[in-house]
Amino acid sequence: MDLAMTKKQFRQNHPVLQRPVSPRIPTTALTGLAHGNGLYVAVGGLYSLKYFIYPDPPQVKDRSGIILSSPDGITWSRIFATIPALWNVAYGSGTFVATGQAGTILTSTNGPSWTVEDSHTTSSLYGVTFANNQFVAVGENGTVITSPDGFTWQNHALESSALLYTVAYGNGAFLAAGEQLVSSANGVDWTKIKQQRPIHFWSVAFGVGRFVGVSTDGGLCCGTYTSDDGVTWVKHDRQFGFYVQSISYQAGRFVALGVPLAVSVDGLHWRVAEQPAAAILGGIVYADGMWTAVGSSSDILQSAESGSALLGRPSWTNNGVQFLVSGLPENSYRVEAATLGTNLDWRAIGTVKLNNAPVEFIDTQATNYSSRIYRAVRVTSEAQDSSR
């Protein structure tokens, strides 16, 4: 039995970044993006190299940091300040926290006004997240710092000189990764994870019950690793034909950023999306029904979410064909199927209601057909009302 998805459906089901927005500063790379309290914040710096090889970070020019803010992701304002280059930004507890070179920590509650905080370290800070009621930032020399509010920080430096590039939270624990893996249940006490084969992670995210990490493994073409517990990892070779800058989990899907970008419902099977610019994308957020991404040459791209569902790769089970359905939270989708042919006769086979995670759907009648193609159509409020 053949299971497929048409090219037209593929394009409709992805965050296709179609509209470049202002401002554009050719010599600057935007490497982080966050959204909170009705505001977008992007951060970055002036880099002397546009392309670089992991694990060596790009060289940055002193005092070249940049902060942009926007109420809608379309109209942006630049915050003029002489600050070190910034790597990342996160939002939590009513505060934006930006991290960067030489231990830089900046905070803002409104976007335009920023304050320098004492990070208690001079090591560059590359990754930052807010989870479990606290900020966690990681960086050079095994540096891990935490804060409940973004203003007061505590240093939990590891006995290691390893670079830590990324930090994620899932299954009740923080996972920091880079040249080594470390985990913590509370953000304070950290344990090194022993690996049979060292994996140098560039970025890690958590969703649908698993961690997904990207690693160049010394090359420019990235594959992924997945883990249910952050300890045992499975390698998936060369899933992308491009360099991946970062990975995140939002709106019920994983998004791997590079040139261009790829999306996945389960972190195992990926599809490459389209984008008009040749930017190396470094940050993306889903908010206000829009996907917004930032990248090299300060490119900012935006795409409206059509509400179309993203379907995971179908697989056989004892009960039939199963796949994940991802779409807009708090929306219902009608799952339809048709037999492959010249004219597709779509028939409804079920309905799913989505929250903040994909829903598994099983077609119990699949064995009655020689081939089948699937799609999911969002059910409008009017359609739901008329069906009652």
Buried (B, 14 or more C-beta within 10 A) or exposed (E): EEBEBEEEBBEBBBBBBEBBBEEBBEBBBBBBBBBBEEBBBBBBBBBEEEEEEBBEBBEBBEEBBBBBBBEBBBEBEBBEEEBBBBBBBBBBBEBBBBBBBBBBBBBBBEBEEBEEBEBBBEBBBBBBBBBBEBBBBBBBBBBBBBBBBBBEBBEBBBEBEBBBBBBBBBBEBBBBBBBBBBBBEEBEEBEBBEEEEEBBBBBBBBBBEBBBBBBBBEEEBBBBBBBEBBEEBEEBEEBBEBBBBBBBBBBBBBBBBBBBBBBBBBBBBBBBBBBEBEBBBBBBBBBBEBBBBBBBBBBBBBBEBBBBBBBBBBEEEEEBBBBBBBBBEEBBBBBBBBBBEEEBEEEEBBBBEBEEBBBBBBBEEBEEBEEBBBBBBBBEEEEEEEEE
